[in-house]
Amino acid sequence: MKNNPELVIAREKLNQARYTYVISRSVYLPRVNSYVDGSGVKAENTNRFDAYSYGVTGSQLVFDGFKTIHDISASSADIQSARHSYDSVSSNIRVKLRSTFIELLKAQEFVVLNETIARRRRQNLELVTARLKAGKEQENAVLSFKASSEQADFEVEKARRRIQLAQRQLAKELGRREFIPALLNVKGEFKPRYAYEKAPDFQHLTDDNPQQKIIVDNLEAAKFRVHSAYADLMPKVYANASVDRSGSNWPPDQDSWTAGVNLSFPLFEGGSNLASISKARSSLTQLEAQEHSSRDALTSTIEQAWNNLQDALGTLKVQQAVYEAAAERAKEAQIKYTNGDLSFDDWAVIENDFAKESKALLDARSGAAFTEASWTNAKGWTLEDQR
């Protein structure tokens, strides 16, 4: 939350929106200025004339057709939009962080799994070699398992390289400037955090999603900007006052003051006001259509994420059963092959199936974790959200 550059950018955009709001409110406050003036005039054949003065002037907006009120309201909506933009970025960083964590955890477990497969194949190679020496097996069986063993060793090296890439991706999401692989080993599990049995209210999730809230906020700001554009056609009234001292010597000693009201009414400004109104109304119409389109698309996206999660959890359940069956079958097959009750070809197929199903189970476990992270992102959960 502190170091990720995307979050820093979003946070500063929120701060800028807050400052813009302060600027828009300042129009309602009085303007006060002070001045000091000194001058000398000398013309040909005349005496020099000096003039000095100092004072304070002030002006206060009295009425501007409620333009300032609408501008302030629009700036307030912009703050909400920036806040929800930050939430959207935070949600995206959360899913990236979770995904890179899962990827690194999977890579670490993949190394362990491949080492287990490689060790098992070396043991099988020793078994086949012993049976060859005893005259109970053929040379091609030894060559086949020797190739499988070398392939397993290669898979281990490949998996180790995969770890460093996953570590680098995780370091990026953490916002770390220095990449130290030794400091990026992770611990955890792929088990889903919640039970996902009952389908949620997808429309409610859409309304609560930061992406949808951004558009709603922008739409609200656009409505106020239409009113602000119309207010430019209204008269503007200012109250003005000043207090000063003037004289031909310093310090001046003649007091004076002024007070009054200034009213201005726009008659013709080259059509810019009317064009501004048309532009504001066009922007409002665009955002209304965008809000409708976004709502439908986001609801579909959230529902698709839910379906993907259900599919992934179902796949995991099935794959767990398939793996357990393959493990039991491999255990029995090894005993039968050792006792000479199973051919080498049948045993090799069963062993390869067990290795394949072991990897498929890891894919299913990590896949369920990935889709759960995507589901969390579809709901708009942020880093600040501890759920």
Beta strands, then each sheet from edge to edge (+ up, - down):
strand 1: 31-41
strand 2: 49-63
strand 3: 236-247
strand 4: 254-264
sheet 1: 1+ 2- 3+ 4-
end
